[in-house]
Structure formats: C-alpha cells, structure tokens
Amino acid sequence: MNSTHPRLSIVVPFFNERDNVAPLHEQIVRAVSAIPGGWEAIYVDDGSTDGTWGQLEQARAGHPDQVSLIRLRRNFGQTAALAAGFHHARGDVIVTLDGDQQNDPADIPRLLAEMERGFDVVSGWRRHRKDPLLSRRIPSRVANWLIGAMTGVRLHDHGCTLKAYRSEVVRQLTLYGEMHRFLPAQARWVGARICEITVSHHPRTRGQSKYGLWRTYKVVLDLVTIRFLGVHGTKPLHAFGALGLTFIALGILTMLALTWLKYSTGVSFIQSPLLLLSAMFVILGGQSIMLGLLAEIAVRTYYESQHKPIYIIGELRQPEAREHESVGKIG
C-alpha cells in the first residue's frame, strides 16, 4: 500500500452504532483488501454516547496503518460527519456508506468498476429496500421524485449513502446544513458524470434508526435551497429581479383595472380595494429588487474576498513554457 496516497478512501459516519462497528469493519476489510492501489478507512464518530468510540478504537487497533478515526465534539449530523471524512481522505476515489450495516461493503468493487468506465460519481440504488413501507419507503419515493424534478439529476435513490466519488469532484463540493442528500446534484454543477447501479440493502438488526417522517420537512427546505443555489447561486438578482418585476407588473395592471372601473362605472379610487392591492404589489416589487441587489453584493463579496473561482477546469493543456510560468505564479 502507498501510505501517502491510497487509491481508495472509505468514509463511514457513526452515531450511536456501537454494536455495528466491529462486524461492519470486518466486512469492509474483506471487501477492499484485494483492491489494487491500497485503501484507507476513515471512521467518523458523530458525537456518539453509547460507547461507539471505544469500538472504533478496537477496530483501528487491528489496522492502524489503514484506519483513521475522527471524533466530533457533539452530534453535528451526517452532512458534517461526511465533510470531516472528506477533508481527511487521501484516496483518488472516496466511497461513503452508512454505519448501520444496511449498506453492503461487498458492493464497493462494483462501484469502482463503474468508475473505470469514466464516471465521476456512482450512486447506489437500494432497489429492494429493507425498510418500513409507510415511514421510510413511500416518503423516500416522493422525495426522490421531487429532488429529480428540481435538480435535473434523476436518480432512483438520492438518499442511499453508498456512493463513490472521484476526489477531485469532492474537493469542489461545499457541505453544510443537511445537504448530503444532494451531493450528486452538486457534483453535476461542476460537470461530473453520474451513473446509478443497484446495490444490496439489508434490514437493520442492531441499534435504532435515526430517520423518520419528522425529517421530511427538512428535505423540502433543503431542496429549495439547493435549487436556488444551483440555478441562481452566482446571479441572485435574476431570481429576485424577476419576482420584483412580476409584482410591479401586477401593480400596474391593477391600477389600469382600477382606472377602467373609475371611468366605466364611476367607482372612486378610494372606494375600491384595488388601490391598496396595487400599492402592495409595487412595494413588494421594489423590495424584491432591493433584496436581489443585496444578494448580488453578498455573492460578489464572497467570491472576490475569498478568491473563489466561478468556473471549474476539467483539463488544461498548454505549451510547456506556459506551464512553468503558471507554476511560478502560484502562491
């Protein structure tokens, strides 16, 4: 194994999964030991309180050169745990899976085989999902349809954690909130090629599920955020401006209707509620445009102060002299 640069990094978040650590670690080792290029596993304890950390330390004792442990100070959520794992991953390919043993590490070689075909993200599809129908599977189907419709990335199973990413794609992604469900959508924004394959799914036999119907509203709100960032993340004035102009147009049309009523039926402006409605539309339109301008200032400050690029280069070829010149300019 190349200790400085393994081919494969496996990131697994754990939250109160004490009884699942040892068997899952054994399954991972069996699945990836024969993969050429070397591997590493990064286990993230997301603020567990049931002794999960002790089990992770025992797992690492058997493979100290391949296993890294990260312990978060409290439960920050799966997105934050994955972000911590991504930050410390060194592999050319990063595979994520849940710590509850419902994902099967034996599927990892199949994910890698798909990446050899030129894909940048390979997403798992739990086609025969072993979860309750009403509380998990039906809401998941609705959510997957909504995510596909809103983002344009039509996968059968956005919620499956078992996915493989090229590291250069992961480096371009920004994780916050609970955006881990939308990683393929974010990857598409940076030009990644995405595919989906069916993977095994096992019923939970140890521990308790951390998901339920109560999380549905979070998915909907995050979906609104991801849609806005994907379409208008660098040009928010286009969104707020369109809304503002629509309101102003409605205000003008309402005033025209009020004027027509005045001269056709003799109804006074003061007697009709349309005057207040027209004023409300115009005010909302002005506020929307001003909000868009403020958002434009915030976006420009973000990109310019942190030197964030507004594009992603997939490949660059130039004369050797210019390559040396570019290298000399870095830093």
Secondary structure as the mmCIF struct_conf table of DSSP 4:
data_model
#
loop_
_struct_conf.conf_type_id
_struct_conf.id
_struct_conf.beg_label_comp_id
_struct_conf.beg_label_asym_id
_struct_conf.beg_label_seq_id
_struct_conf.end_label_comp_id
_struct_conf.end_label_asym_id
_struct_conf.end_label_seq_id
TURN_TY1_P TURN_TY1_P1 SER A 3 THR A 4
BEND BEND1 HIS A 5 HIS A 5
BEND BEND2 ARG A 7 ARG A 7
STRN STRN1 LEU A 8 PHE A 14
BEND BEND3 PHE A 15 ASN A 16
HELX_RH_AL_P HELX_RH_AL_P1 ARG A 18 VAL A 32
TURN_TY1_P TURN_TY1_P2 SER A 33 ALA A 34
TURN_TY1_P TURN_TY1_P3 PRO A 36 GLY A 37
STRN STRN2 TRP A 39 ASP A 45
BEND BEND4 GLY A 47 GLY A 47
BEND BEND5 ASP A 50 GLY A 51
HELX_RH_AL_P HELX_RH_AL_P2 THR A 52 GLY A 62
TURN_TY1_P TURN_TY1_P4 PRO A 64 GLN A 66
STRN STRN3 VAL A 67 ARG A 71
BEND BEND6 ARG A 73 ARG A 74
HELX_RH_AL_P HELX_RH_AL_P3 GLN A 78 HIS A 88
BEND BEND7 GLY A 91 ASP A 92
STRN STRN4 VAL A 93 THR A 96
BEND BEND8 GLY A 99 GLN A 101
STRN STRN5 ASN A 103 ASN A 103
HELX_RH_3T_P HELX_RH_3T_P1 PRO A 105 ASP A 107
HELX_RH_AL_P HELX_RH_AL_P4 ILE A 108 MET A 115
TURN_TY1_P TURN_TY1_P5 GLU A 116 GLY A 118
BEND BEND9 ASP A 120 ASP A 120
STRN STRN6 VAL A 121 TRP A 125
TURN_TY1_P TURN_TY1_P6 ARG A 127 HIS A 128
BEND BEND10 ASP A 131 ASP A 131
HELX_RH_PI_P HELX_RH_PI_P1 LEU A 133 ARG A 137
HELX_RH_AL_P HELX_RH_AL_P5 ILE A 138 THR A 151
BEND BEND11 GLY A 152 GLY A 152
BEND BEND12 HIS A 156 HIS A 156
TURN_TY1_P TURN_TY1_P7 HIS A 158 GLY A 159
STRN STRN7 LYS A 163 ARG A 166
HELX_RH_AL_P HELX_RH_AL_P6 SER A 167 VAL A 170
TURN_TY1_P TURN_TY1_P8 ARG A 171 GLN A 172
TURN_TY1_P TURN_TY1_P9 GLY A 177 GLU A 178
HELX_RH_3T_P HELX_RH_3T_P2 MET A 179 PHE A 182
HELX_RH_AL_P HELX_RH_AL_P7 LEU A 183 TRP A 189
TURN_TY1_P TURN_TY1_P10 VAL A 190 GLY A 191
STRN STRN8 ILE A 194 THR A 198
STRN STRN9 HIS A 201 HIS A 201
BEND BEND13 ARG A 206 GLY A 207
HELX_RH_3T_P HELX_RH_3T_P3 LEU A 213 ARG A 215
HELX_RH_AL_P HELX_RH_AL_P8 THR A 216 HIS A 232
TURN_TY1_P TURN_TY1_P11 GLY A 233 THR A 234
HELX_RH_AL_P HELX_RH_AL_P9 PRO A 236 THR A 265
TURN_TY1_P TURN_TY1_P12 PHE A 269 GLN A 271
TURN_TY1_P TURN_TY1_P13 PRO A 273 PRO A 273
HELX_RH_AL_P HELX_RH_AL_P10 LEU A 274 SER A 305
TURN_TY1_P TURN_TY1_P14 GLN A 306 HIS A 307
BEND BEND14 ILE A 310 TYR A 311
BEND BEND15 GLY A 314 GLY A 314
HELX_RH_AL_P HELX_RH_AL_P11 GLU A 320 LYS A 329
#
